[in-house]
């Protein structure tokens, strides 16, 4: 238990009290019970800080000035949840890496560490997601979903999960930049408006809300029409991205609600892609090629602008047939379709 004893500076001869020769002020030294950290979660967070740590202690938290101490010199206030649980927010740091975490007290700008063994926490660069494949799957779940990006932190696999709506699924690392997880099953998904067409009065600045409550997803389009003389100012833009680790050849097709486009060459010019899509699939489209040096390996990317699809293109009804695309490693060819907002 905590206690205070008298402190004295003595010479080698213990019978002579050195401090008696210089100062008669009473000196004291306080002993505090050690605090052991039994668990810390999460085990990592970004260098920007503000990650909430939940720390379990083998100790009854009674001291009101507890601090979490990082690297022996950075501190944040510890909030006591109950007798053995506290929370702390991590501070900002300049570079990633491991850092020690201790518990102690702060008094007049002095930090006193009370943990005999430090816990370890890892600062990391913030992860980014570039693509998900496939972008859809059965409501019965079990689909293998691959997420590609950067800085996924391979060594912290237990702390990473995929979240589908309100449900989570454990993630398995393929590389530092790719994780995989299984989609969970869902009973029923509803959405408020399946298609809205504005063909009427000029669009005003204020928000106009049109709501259909509790309508399950259906294959047919449900229209909400506002009569107008003006059309949408901006077209819907959809990015079609084909990737492979080695050079690709051949062609692909886009399919929308059972109708397929003409074959599109992997390295086709934007004008050729426009002609293939406008030939029986869509009335009016614009296409431009996308260059992105951050994409690894061989890739072809097109931004397709749709001008004449009432209510916009529903990506759930669009698919990419890449069966005629070849590369040295054909198993890693991907075709991803996402909307550009």
N, C-alpha and C positions, 0 to 999 in steps of 0.2 A: 504494500500500500504506500501511498504518498507520504513523505515525511521530510522534515528539515533538520539539519544538524549544524552545529557551530563549525565554522571554517577558520583554520589558523595556518599561517606559513611558519614552518619550523626549520631549524638548521639540522645538520647531520646529527647533532646531539639533540635527541628528542626532548630533552628536559629544558631546552632553551627555545622560547617562542620568539621567532624573529620579528613578527609583526608588533610585538610589544615594544620593540626599540624605536619604531617609526610612527605607529598610528594606533591609537586606542579605540578606533571605530570597530564595533562588533561586525564580524563577517559571518555570512550564512551560505550554505549550499543545500539545494533542494533535490531530493531523489523522487523521480516519478516512475510509476510502473511502466514496463515495456508494453508496446502495442504490436501485435502480430497481425499481418494481413493474410487472411485465409483464401480470399478470392478477389479478383478484379475483372470487371467486364464493362465494355468490350476490351479486347486486347490490343486494338489499334484504332487510330483515327487520323484525320487529315492534319497537315501542318498549320492549317488556319485556326485550329483550336476550337473551343466551345463544344467539345464532345463530352457528354454526360457520362461520368464513370460511376458505376455502382460497386462499392467496396465493402466486403464483409470482414469484420474484425474479430479476433479472438480476445475480446476486451469489452468491458462495459463502458460505453461512451458517455462520460460524465463531464469532461472538460469542455467549456463553452468556446474555447479559442482554438479548437483543432484546425489544422491546416493539412492539405495535401501538398507535398513537396516534390518537385520534379527536378531531377539532376542536382539535388542538394542546394539549389539556389533560387528556383522559381516556386511560387506558392499560390494556391487558391483556397478560398474558404471552404471548409467541409460542413455540409449540412447534415445533421443527425436525423436519420429516418426512424430508427428505434435504437435499442440498447447496443446492437452489434452491427448495424448497417448505416453507412454514410454515402453521400453523393458529392462529387466534385466536378467542376468544369475544367477541362484542360486549357492551358494557356497557349497563345500563339508562339510558334518557333519558326526559325528561318530555313531549316533544312530537315529532310526526313532522317529517320534512324531510331535506334532503341534509346530509351531513357529510363532511369530508375524512378520509382514512385515510393515515397515514404509518407508516414503520418507523423505529425509533430505539433508543436505549439509555436505561436509567434508572440513575442513580447518586446515592445519598444524596438521594432525592426530587427530583432534577433530571432533566428529560427532554431528550434531545438528538435532534432529528430529522435523519435522514440521507438522506431521499428528496428529490431535487431537485424532483420533480413529484408532487403528492398524487394518490391514487386517490379516487374518489367512491363513497359508499355512501348508500343511502336508507333512513331509518327510516319505517315505515308503521304505521298502526293495524291491529290484527289482523283479518283477513278473517273473515266469517261466511257460512255457507251456509244458505239458507232452503228451497230446493226443487230437485229434479232432475226433468227431463221429457225423454223418457218414462222411467219407472222400470224398464223392461225392454226387451230387444231380442234379435235373433237371435244364436245362437252363432257364426254366420259373420262377425259383426262388421260394421262400416261404418255403424251407426246414428248419426245426429246427435243428440247429447245436449246439452241446454241446462241450465246450472247458474245459478240466480239467488241473489243474496245481497247483501252489502255489502262495500265496501273491497277489490275485486279488483285494484286497482292496474294500470290500463290501460297505463301507460308501461313496465311491466316484463314484457311479453308473453313474451319468450324464457325467462324463469325460471319460468313457470307451466305445469304439465302436469296432466292428469286421470289419476288412478291407478285402474285397474280391477283389484282384487285385487293381483297382483304385476306387472301390465303397465301401462305408461304411454302416454299419447297426448297430442300437443301441443294446447294450448288456444289458441283464437282469441277475442279480445275482441269482443263486440257492443257493450257499454257498460262503464262502470266497475263496474256491478253485475250483469253477465251475461256468461258465457263459454260457448263451445261447443267440443265435441270429438267425435271419432269413436270409437265403441267398438271395441276390438281383437277379433279372432277368438279363440275358445277351443276346445280339443279336446273336453274332457269335464269336467263339474263334478260333484263328489260331495258328499253331505252325510250326516251320521251318523244323524240321526233325522228322519223326515219328519213324524210326528205322534205325540204322546204324550198319552194320556187318563188322567187321574187320577180314578178313581171309587171309591176304596177306603178304605184305612186313613187316619186323620188324617195330614196332611202334617207330617212331623217337621222340626226345625230343621236337622239335618245334611243334607249334600248327598247325593242319591241319583242315581247316574249310570246311565243306560241308553244303551247304545251299539250302533249297527249300523254296522259299518265297511265303507267302500268301496261303499256302495249308490248307484248313479247316480240322478239325479233322475228320477222316474217320474210319470205322470199319476195313477196310483191312489194311495190313501192306504195307508201301511203303519202298522198300529196296534201300539202297545205299551200294554197295558191292565193297570193295577193295581187289583184289586177293592177297593172302598171304599164307605163310607156317606156321605162328604162330597164336595162338588163344589168347583170352583175358587172361592176367596174373591173374587177380582177378575176382572171380565170383560175380554176383549180389546177395546181401544179403537183404532179406525181413524179417521183424519181424512180427510174428503173435501173438497178445496179447489178451487173454480172461480175463476179470475181472468181479468180483461181490463182493458185500459187505459181503456175507456169502459163505460157502463152496459150490463148484460146483461139479456136477456129470454129467455123460452122455458123449456125443460125438458131434463133429462138423465136417463139411466138407468144404473143399476149392473148389471153382468152378472157372474155367478159360476158358473163351470163350465157355461157354455152357457145358463143360465137368467137372464132379464132381469127387473128389477124393473118395477113400474108407473112411468109417467113422473113425475118429481119436478120441481116448479117450482123455478127458480133461487132465488126468494125465498120458498120454502115455509116454513111454521112447522115446528118440530121434531116436533109431533104428526103433521103430514101426512107428513113423511119416514118416521116410524116406521110409519105405516099402509102406505106404498108398499113398504117393505122387508119387512114382516111378511106381506104379501099374496103368499104362494106362494114367496118366496125364502128368508127366514129365519123361524124360529119366534118368537124373543124378542129384541128389540133395544131399546135406549134411545138417544135422540138429543138432543143439545143444540147450539145455535148457538154459534159461536166468534166473538168480536170481537177483532181484532188491528189496532191503529192503524198498525203498522209496514208493513202490506201496501199497496203502491202500487196506485192505480186502484180499479176496482170488483171486489168479491169476495163469494163466499158460502162459508162454511166450516161444516162440521158434524162433530162428534165422535160416532161411532156405536159404542155398546157392544154387543158380541155376547155373549149369555149361554148360548146353547144349541147352539153349533157344536162338535162333538167335535174336540178337538185344536186348535181355533182356526181362524180364517179364513186360508187361504194366499193372500197378496196376489198371488202369481204367477198365480193363477187368477181374479183380480178385475180388471175393466176398467171404464172410464167412457165411455159413449157421449154425447158432447157435440154431436152433429151438429145437434140441434134448438135449440141455444143460439145466440143472435145478439147482435151488438153492432156499433157503427159500424165498428170495425176487427176483423172476424171472424177475421183471420189470427192474432191474438195471444191467442185464447181458450185457456186451459189448464185441464185437470182433473187434479189430482194426488191420489194415494191413498198415504198413509203410515201406518205403525203408530205410535201414541203409547205410548212405554215409560215 
